[in-house]
Amino acid sequence: MKTETAKFVEALRARCREVREDEPLRRHVSFRIGGPADVLVIPRTLDEARAAAGYLFSERIPFIVLGAGSNVLISDAGIRGVVVKLGKGLDHVAYDGDAVVAQAGAGLPHLARDAANRGLSGLEFAGGIPASVGGAVVMNAGAHGHAMQDVVHRVRVITPEGERILDGAALGYQYRTSVLQTRPTVVVEATLRLVRSDPETVRARTDAWLRHRGETQPIGPPSSGCVFRNPSADHAGRLIDLAGGKGLQLGGARVSELHANYILNGGDANAADVVGLMHKVSVLVMEKFGVRLEPEIKFLGEFPAQSTP
Ligand SMILES: Cc1cc2nc3c(=O)[nH]c(=O)nc-3n(C[C@H](O)[C@H](O)[C@H](O)COP(=O)(O)OP(=O)(O)OC[C@H]3O[C@@H](n4cnc5c(N)ncnc54)[C@H](O)[C@@H]3O)c2cc1C
């Protein structure tokens, strides 16, 4: 196994300047939790992303893609195998009329602010979502009644069959999901269609929603945002609050007092604490309302069988 790993690490290094071994993933995720990846590949250009993903697909080496790491829980044991992280370097943004072409590693909040300053409307909802463009496209990130599906025109992806351009309409968008979550795909670029408007108006809406988030959601402590999906026509946070979940604690993990669908890392939380706390909260909600909460965050790496909620 070791020689095999050494062989493909060498091949990856020939294609991509930044390849780290035994890299702690907590440094790469907003929760600040998680063990090491055997191999972390960080393409800094589109060509490096193409070469690395192309090689991994052609050699049938499984890998996990990471964007800004703001919707994941990495296991304490980390990830055996390869993780490809798309961020800095792969973050070029170009404007063409009311369209914006953004590479997957571009930061969504920065893009939303930049678009607002240019008087382009459509991304006001995204000012406080700490995603990469790629992660937001895959997750159909959204807030305030809007989501990525409203603006995604097309995406450039790398698949085992090669590079493709997919129309937004073909992405099977639904609440916080897309077909991109069901196939081995690396999103490397997205074209978003925005609407020309008055910069003052777009900025004011972006700021108002940011202020609202600041008052209703904990922004300081490390977290992965909302841990559960909202059940249809309801809010997971409301149910958790009414079931008595606010402030519950397990190890270093705590349910936020401000927004009950947030679990916060008090500093020394590990993945087992978060999973255990999610389990406790689900049981409370099931007992009180008969509603089964589904996780929104993605569990990456190995978790003991049946341990995830
Ligand atoms: C404080 C806070 C507030 C948040 N608020 C919101 C909110 O209001 N609305 C909302 O929807 N979400 C919210 N989130 C969650 C998170 O920001 C979104 O889900 C976001 O879309 C995740 O993007 P990411 O780049 O961080 O993806 P990651 O967390 O890195 O990855 C998420 C998933 O997408 C996959 N993925 C990532 N990038 C790619 C790519 N380029 N190609 C293929 N697959 C990829 C990963 O494998 C993983 O399965 C919040 C999170 C935090 C920490």
The ligand as an SDF file (V2000), in Angstrom:
LIG
                    3D

 53 58  0  0  0  0  0  0  0  0999 V2000
  -21.2700   30.0780    9.4060 C   0  0  0  0  0  0  0  0  0  0  0  0
  -21.8820   29.2840    8.2680 C   0  0  0  0  0  0  0  0  0  0  0  0
  -23.0540   29.7420    7.6880 C   0  0  0  0  0  0  0  0  0  0  0  0
  -23.6450   29.0140    6.6390 C   0  0  0  0  0  0  0  0  0  0  0  0
  -24.8010   29.4830    6.0640 N   0  0  0  0  0  0  0  0  0  0  0  0
  -25.3480   28.8170    5.0350 C   0  0  0  0  0  0  0  0  0  0  0  0
  -26.5400   29.3120    4.4040 C   0  0  0  0  0  0  0  0  0  0  0  0
  -27.0750   30.3530    4.7600 O   0  0  0  0  0  0  0  0  0  0  0  0
  -27.0440   28.5870    3.3660 N   0  0  0  0  0  0  0  0  0  0  0  0
  -26.4680   27.4470    2.9180 C   0  0  0  0  0  0  0  0  0  0  0  0
  -26.9660   26.8410    1.9620 O   0  0  0  0  0  0  0  0  0  0  0  0
  -25.3490   26.9510    3.5070 N   0  0  0  0  0  0  0  0  0  0  0  0
  -24.7790   27.6060    4.5350 C   0  0  0  0  0  0  0  0  0  0  0  0
  -23.6390   27.1100    5.1330 N   0  0  0  0  0  0  0  0  0  0  0  0
  -23.0870   25.8260    4.6650 C   0  0  0  0  0  0  0  0  0  0  0  0
  -22.0570   25.9250    3.5320 C   0  0  0  0  0  0  0  0  0  0  0  0
  -21.4620   27.2210    3.4810 O   0  0  0  0  0  0  0  0  0  0  0  0
  -22.6920   25.5950    2.1680 C   0  0  0  0  0  0  0  0  0  0  0  0
  -23.2320   24.3040    2.1480 O   0  0  0  0  0  0  0  0  0  0  0  0
  -21.6740   25.7020    1.0170 C   0  0  0  0  0  0  0  0  0  0  0  0
  -22.3440   25.5150   -0.1970 O   0  0  0  0  0  0  0  0  0  0  0  0
  -20.5140   24.7160    1.1150 C   0  0  0  0  0  0  0  0  0  0  0  0
  -19.5240   25.1290    0.2130 O   0  0  0  0  0  0  0  0  0  0  0  0
  -18.0020   24.7170    0.4240 P   0  0  0  0  0  0  0  0  0  0  0  0
  -17.2170   25.2910   -0.6660 O   0  0  0  0  0  0  0  0  0  0  0  0
  -17.5920   25.0630    1.8040 O   0  0  0  0  0  0  0  0  0  0  0  0
  -18.1260   23.1640    0.2440 O   0  0  0  0  0  0  0  0  0  0  0  0
  -17.4820   22.0100    1.1540 P   0  0  0  0  0  0  0  0  0  0  0  0
  -18.0230   22.1200    2.5300 O   0  0  0  0  0  0  0  0  0  0  0  0
  -16.0210   22.0040    0.9940 O   0  0  0  0  0  0  0  0  0  0  0  0
  -18.1110   20.7190    0.4450 O   0  0  0  0  0  0  0  0  0  0  0  0
  -19.4890   20.4630    0.4950 C   0  0  0  0  0  0  0  0  0  0  0  0
  -19.8060   19.3050   -0.4420 C   0  0  0  0  0  0  0  0  0  0  0  0
  -19.6100   19.7170   -1.7880 O   0  0  0  0  0  0  0  0  0  0  0  0
  -18.5800   18.9290   -2.4150 C   0  0  0  0  0  0  0  0  0  0  0  0
  -17.7690   19.8730   -3.2170 N   0  0  0  0  0  0  0  0  0  0  0  0
  -17.2160   21.0390   -2.7860 C   0  0  0  0  0  0  0  0  0  0  0  0
  -16.6180   21.6730   -3.8040 N   0  0  0  0  0  0  0  0  0  0  0  0
  -16.7660   20.8930   -4.8950 C   0  0  0  0  0  0  0  0  0  0  0  0
  -16.3580   21.0080   -6.2630 C   0  0  0  0  0  0  0  0  0  0  0  0
  -15.6750   22.0550   -6.7210 N   0  0  0  0  0  0  0  0  0  0  0  0
  -16.6940   19.9870   -7.1130 N   0  0  0  0  0  0  0  0  0  0  0  0
  -17.3940   18.9170   -6.6650 C   0  0  0  0  0  0  0  0  0  0  0  0
  -17.7980   18.7550   -5.3950 N   0  0  0  0  0  0  0  0  0  0  0  0
  -17.5010   19.7280   -4.5120 C   0  0  0  0  0  0  0  0  0  0  0  0
  -17.8140   18.2710   -1.2890 C   0  0  0  0  0  0  0  0  0  0  0  0
  -17.2770   17.0210   -1.6830 O   0  0  0  0  0  0  0  0  0  0  0  0
  -18.8970   18.0990   -0.2220 C   0  0  0  0  0  0  0  0  0  0  0  0
  -19.6600   16.9380   -0.4820 O   0  0  0  0  0  0  0  0  0  0  0  0
  -23.0430   27.8070    6.1810 C   0  0  0  0  0  0  0  0  0  0  0  0
  -21.8390   27.3650    6.7750 C   0  0  0  0  0  0  0  0  0  0  0  0
  -21.2720   28.0920    7.8020 C   0  0  0  0  0  0  0  0  0  0  0  0
  -19.9890   27.6010    8.4170 C   0  0  0  0  0  0  0  0  0  0  0  0
  1  2  1  0
  2  3  1  0
  2 52  2  0
  3  4  2  0
  4  5  1  0
  4 50  1  0
  5  6  2  0
  6  7  1  0
  6 13  1  0
  7  8  2  0
  7  9  1  0
  9 10  1  0
 10 11  2  0
 10 12  1  0
 12 13  2  0
 13 14  1  0
 14 15  1  0
 14 50  1  0
 15 16  1  0
 16 17  1  0
 16 18  1  0
 18 19  1  0
 18 20  1  0
 20 21  1  0
 20 22  1  0
 22 23  1  0
 23 24  1  0
 24 25  2  0
 24 26  1  0
 24 27  1  0
 27 28  1  0
 28 29  2  0
 28 30  1  0
 28 31  1  0
 31 32  1  0
 32 33  1  0
 33 34  1  0
 33 48  1  0
 34 35  1  0
 35 36  1  0
 35 46  1  0
 36 37  1  0
 36 45  1  0
 37 38  2  0
 38 39  1  0
 39 40  1  0
 39 45  2  0
 40 41  1  0
 40 42  2  0
 42 43  1  0
 43 44  2  0
 44 45  1  0
 46 47  1  0
 46 48  1  0
 48 49  1  0
 50 51  2  0
 51 52  1  0
 52 53  1  0
M  END
$$$$
